[in-house]
Amino acid sequence: MELVAAIVVGGLFGAAVYLLLWRTPVKLIIGLVLLSNAINLLIFLAAGLTRGKPPIIPEGSLRAAQAVADPLPQALILTAIVISFGVLAFTLVLFSRTFKTLAATHLDEMKTTDS
């Protein structure tokens, strides 16, 4: 299972980098989405998975008697999802406004409008 997950994360990173190298805004945005999903999956897989064990320590004890889920990676991923959504929304608005102003669909065409 870990090998399959590593291949999926590597495939997502590879596809994201490939799309980020293109010079069109749509592929750049899709590459950003894939990159953020790959990073979230990498954090989740690096933390490990404990199924069916809530992250609760019984009252009165200092440690858990059995293996429990670690809530920190889940909190990090939730924060990363919110931040990546904000970056994606900003990027969409930026490219939308740029397209309305310049009517350019390629990043090289946007460089020719500098003066």
Secondary structure, 3 states (H helix, E strand, C coil): CHHHHHHHHHHHHHHHHHHHCCCCHHHHHHHHHHHHHHHHHHHHHHHCCCCCCCCCCCCCCCCCCCCCCCHHHHHHHHHHHHHHHHHHHHHHHHHHHHHHHHCCCCHHHHHCCCC
